[in-house]
């Protein structure tokens, strides 16, 4: 067998009832109760399953339909093999890497990260000093220390060596106690500052990014959620998480807007705030999102700013809502391949989350809600600065903040 999907297609053809209705094959789901429509021609194949819509490559349902086409039985029980259908060879797309730029960015990343973070923190407006008591740590130094600590991925105590080196280079006025870093993350007034720094860190790529993608993901915490499961008659326990919604550019994976919501809140309501925040600073050409953001309001919001929405439609969507939503639904139905080519850009937002979690960890060390949200924002800020460092070498940009 060529691959795992081809093997599963053979199992489907052998165990399920696959029928041809009109110009399409109706293939049952292997794990559920639904069915998928498979279209097969001499030049190309298509399927309505999520696997094909995401990969644009032959899925197990296509393989199953092809096997049925090739295996036709005569009334006397003999088997006729039909050679008309040929399984198309699937080629995984590859993307070239500018290795000289990548190597140069990697070997100078830590040094340039501190420089960019220092320049970014210069624009932080310090609050009014207290009239009594010990002078507080400058807010710019506190945010620099907190973000640099998240970048290091080590504990606060072990991070103090890096912080002393940063002080020696003039990036902070004085070396704070490691508890001061934790206090900074516990401060709710830091949250809007970090959000503004994330926005500022994306602006040097205004002329590069025009296509954007949106999605959400969770960062695991050290807290546990407990509930009583009535079905199994016992208490269930699992890690709590911070649910983060982002919009990013699909070329460089720079994060342009971020929202942090409750664990079980629907993704759909965060789409418009993310898009409007991005549209304030970027010329948006198109936006791609998965079925969780499907809806008339989100579609019309994208068209309102002059962009094109490539939002996947749910299985029961009919386009009956009318207006722009109906037009996009008809465009999807009659130009499926072109629509999916744009929609496939959505995979870049998953790559963004993957890069953040692999480099800075998929878990949060903080204990309180405010600190967990601020630590998550610091991870995204660190990611943006790393992206800028890479583009400094690949695109030759010179990041300037707070113009």
C-alpha positions, -999 to +999 in steps of 0.1 A: +000+000+000+012+035-009+001+050+024-021+047+054-050+064+037-049+040+008-050+011+033-081+025+050-097+031+017-093-006+009-109-015+042-138+010+035-144-006+001-144-041+016-166-034+046-190-005+036-218-001+011-205+025-015-231+036-040-229+059-071-257+085-073-256+106-104-221+119-109-209+113-074-200+084-051-215+083-016-190+069+008-199+062+045-177+076+072-154+049+087-159+061+123-193+078+123-227+076+108-225+102+081-215+100+045-192+120+022-196+128-015-167+118-037-162+132-072-139+113-096-128+123-131-099+113-153-080+144-143-088+152-107-106+139-076-125+157-048-142+148-015-163+167+010-145+153+041-124+176+063-092+156+055-094+165+018-105+201+024-074+206+046-048+187+026-061+189-010-048+153-015-065+120-020-083+108+012-094+073+022-129+080+008-115+087-026-094+056-025-124+036-014-145+049-044-117+041-068-114+005-055-151+000-060-149+014-095-121-010-103-140-040-088-173-046-106-191-079-104-210-096-132-242-115-125-224-148-127-201-137-098-170-131-119-150-100-113-142-074-138-113-049-132-119-015-146-087+003-155-103+037-162-097+051-127-061+056-119-050+066-084-032+099-087+002+101-071+001+125-042+031+149-039+037+166-006+044+203-012+078+215-001+089+250+007+125+262+002+144+275+032+169+304+030+194+286+051+220+314+052+195+338+066+181+312+090+216+303+103+225+340+108+193+346+126+197+316+149+233+323+160+225+360+169+190+355+181+195+359+219+215+391+215+192+407+190+162+396+210+174+417+240+181+447+218+146+446+201+129+441+235+148+470+250+138+493+221+102+481+224+101+487+261+113+523+256+078+532+246+062+519+278+046+548+297+055+546+334+028+553+360+030+581+384+056+574+411+044+568+447+048+597+471+058+575+500+076+542+504+103+524+485+107+535+448+091+510+426+108+491+398+104+510+365+076+494+345+098+491+314+124+472+333+098+449+349+082+441+315+117+436+299+126+412+327+093+393+326+094+388+288+131+379+288+124+354+315+096+337+294+120+337+265+146+318+285+121+291+295+139+286+329+128+293+364+130+327+379+159+319+402+180+303+374+172+332+351+190+358+374+223+351+356+209+362+323+193+392+340+226+403+355+242+401+320+214+422+306+220+448+333+257+448+324+248+456+288+225+485+298+192+470+289+178+475+325+186+502+351+191+477+379+188+440+386+154+432+402+147+404+426+132+374+410+100+379+430+096+413+413+093+394+379+064+374+394+048+405+408+049+421+373+030+392+359+005+394+387-003+430+379-035+435+359-023+469+346+004+450+327-021+432+305-030+461+282+006+471+280+016+437+268-012+437+242+001+470+229+036+457+227+024+427+206+007+451+182+038+473+180+061+443+174+040+434+143+040+468+127+075+465+110+059+439+087+030+460+076+042+461+040+047+423+039+015+408+053-019+411+035-034+377+040-043+366+075-056+335+094-073+331+128-076+302+152-075+294+189-054+271+211-049+263+248-018+266+270-018+240+298-016+253+334-006+237+367-041+239+380-066+210+377-103+210+368-124+185+386-159+173+380-182+144+388-190+123+357-225+109+362-221+084+333-191+066+349-200+074+385-166+088+394-147+121+397-127+132+366-096+153+367-076+171+340-054+201+336-069+235+333-058+257+303-056+292+290-075+296+258-058+320+234-072+334+201-048+350+176-048+364+141-015+361+123+000+368+089+003+338+066+037+347+052+058+354+083+035+340+110+036+373+129+008+377+154-012+409+147-039+406+174-046+384+204-076+378+227-077+356+258-111+341+267-128+316+289-120+279+284-153+269+268-163+301+251-172+299+214-144+309+190-169+327+167-173+358+190-136+366+189-133+368+151-145+404+146-124+419+175-093+402+161-100+413+125-108+449+134-077+452+155-056+439+126-073+461+100-063+492+120-027+486+111-026+463+081-041+463+046-062+431+048-067+413+015-082+380+027-089+361+059-091+324+063-107+305+093-121+271+101-157+260+106-157+273+141-159+308+128-186+301+102-215+326+102-231+355+084-218+382+108-182+372+104-184+369+066-200+403+063-175+419+087-146+408+064-163+420+033-170+454+050-133+462+052-128+452+015-112+418+022-124+383+011-134+358+037-123+322+032-142+306+061-150+269+059-187+262+059-203+237+082-217+204+069-253+217+073-247+251+057-271+260+028-264+297+022-300+305+030-289+334+052-287+355+020-265+385+013-227+382+013-229+348+031-250+333+003-226+346-024-196+331-006-214+298-002-222+297-039-186+306-047-174+277-025-198+252-041-190+261-077-153+270-073-143+246-046-108+240-057-100+277-059-117+284-026-098+256-008-065+269-022-070+301-003-085+284+027-054+262+030-035+292+041-052+288+074-027+261+083-002+289+090-020+299+122-016+263+134+021+265+125+023+297+146+008+280+177+031+251+171+062+273+169+052+292+201+047+260+220+078+242+208+101+272+215+086+287+247+067+257+261+030+246+259+024+251+296+021+281+319+041+283+352+019+310+368-008+302+393-034+330+391-057+340+362-040+374+357-005+360+358-014+332+334-029+356+309+002+379+311+026+350+308+007+338+277+010+373+262+047+373+269+051+341+249+033+357+220+055+388+223+086+367+223+074+349+192+069+381+174+104+394+182+119+361+170+100+364+138+113+400+133+149+387+139+144+361+112+130+387+087+158+411+095+181+386+077+157+372+051+139+403+040+165+429+051+140+449+073+152+473+100+125+472+128+116+506+142+091+509+170+069+537+182+071+559+150 
